[in-house]
Amino acid sequence: MKWYVLKVASNKEESVKEALQRKIVVESVQDMVGRVVVPVERIKSVKGGKQRIIKRKLYPGYVFMELETEENGRVPEKVWFMIRETNGVGDFIGSEGKPTPMRDTDVAKMLVEIDEMTENSPSIKVEFEKGDMVKIREGAFENFEGVVDEIDVERGVVRVNVSIFGRSTPLDIEYWQIEKQ
């Protein structure tokens, strides 16, 4: 089986994936259709002091399918109609009615990304870079302004150089306690 890219309606990726997985079992085409995936990454975000985990699609508008095609490169008719009758499905990436299989390097990269997302804890989305001016929103140094010196994504801590009594002082502050100027 080879991997193919299926264009789908925006924000319908998960529902298309679930519908296809149900139809594969109902139509008994497991021998022609393998995995159906929507690669996502989990991101921790903090709003109003509350921590949430959000899922963000790595490739919005696309679903990846593992398929067995016919010798001429076309999708078997039974599978083609099952896919086309699914709500929100566009077409495969390819030309002249023949889907183009993904390159092995792209498939490997996608599968590694999926594995990393499932086994790792959610990544923290930090919107700061070294040298950015920031303002501290919470804590003992509230309303102080400083410059980002270092970002520790693993711990979710940002080192900010703040001027206290005319001297530059480094402070380790959690990323959600500061805002960009």
ChimeraX attribute file (.defattr): number of C-alpha atoms within 10 A of each C-alpha:
attribute: neighborCount
match mode: 1-to-1
recipient: residues
	/A:1	14
	/A:2	16
	/A:3	22
	/A:4	22
	/A:5	18
	/A:6	20
	/A:7	18
	/A:8	22
	/A:9	15
	/A:10	11
	/A:11	13
	/A:12	16
	/A:13	25
	/A:14	16
	/A:15	13
	/A:16	22
	/A:17	22
	/A:18	13
	/A:19	14
	/A:20	22
	/A:21	17
	/A:22	12
	/A:23	17
	/A:24	20
	/A:25	11
	/A:26	10
	/A:27	11
	/A:28	12
	/A:29	14
	/A:30	15
	/A:31	10
	/A:32	17
	/A:33	21
	/A:34	17
	/A:35	14
	/A:36	20
	/A:37	19
	/A:38	19
	/A:39	22
	/A:40	17
	/A:41	18
	/A:42	18
	/A:43	18
	/A:44	16
	/A:45	18
	/A:46	15
	/A:47	8
	/A:48	7
	/A:49	10
	/A:50	8
	/A:51	11
	/A:52	10
	/A:53	14
	/A:54	14
	/A:55	12
	/A:56	12
	/A:57	16
	/A:58	14
	/A:59	12
	/A:60	17
	/A:61	18
	/A:62	28
	/A:63	23
	/A:64	22
	/A:65	22
	/A:66	18
	/A:67	21
	/A:68	20
	/A:69	19
	/A:70	11
	/A:71	8
	/A:72	7
	/A:73	13
	/A:74	15
	/A:75	20
	/A:76	14
	/A:77	11
	/A:78	11
	/A:79	20
	/A:80	12
	/A:81	11
	/A:82	14
	/A:83	22
	/A:84	13
	/A:85	11
	/A:86	16
	/A:87	14
	/A:88	18
	/A:89	22
	/A:90	15
	/A:91	16
	/A:92	23
	/A:93	16
	/A:94	13
	/A:95	8
	/A:96	7
	/A:97	12
	/A:98	14
	/A:99	19
	/A:100	17
	/A:101	20
	/A:102	16
	/A:103	11
	/A:104	11
	/A:105	9
	/A:106	11
	/A:107	16
	/A:108	12
	/A:109	11
	/A:110	17
	/A:111	14
	/A:112	11
	/A:113	15
	/A:114	17
	/A:115	12
	/A:116	12
	/A:117	17
	/A:118	12
	/A:119	8
	/A:120	10
	/A:121	12
	/A:122	16
	/A:123	17
	/A:124	18
	/A:125	15
	/A:126	17
	/A:127	10
	/A:128	17
	/A:129	14
	/A:130	13
	/A:131	13
	/A:132	14
	/A:133	17
	/A:134	20
	/A:135	20
	/A:136	23
	/A:137	15
	/A:138	16
	/A:139	11
	/A:140	8
	/A:141	15
	/A:142	12
	/A:143	13
	/A:144	15
	/A:145	20
	/A:146	23
	/A:147	21
	/A:148	22
	/A:149	17
	/A:150	17
	/A:151	20
	/A:152	14
	/A:153	13
	/A:154	9
	/A:155	10
	/A:156	17
	/A:157	18
	/A:158	25
	/A:159	20
	/A:160	27
	/A:161	21
	/A:162	21
	/A:163	14
	/A:164	11
	/A:165	7
	/A:166	7
	/A:167	9
	/A:168	13
	/A:169	13
	/A:170	18
	/A:171	16
	/A:172	15
	/A:173	18
	/A:174	17
	/A:175	23
	/A:176	22
	/A:177	18
	/A:178	22
	/A:179	15
	/A:180	14
	/A:181	11
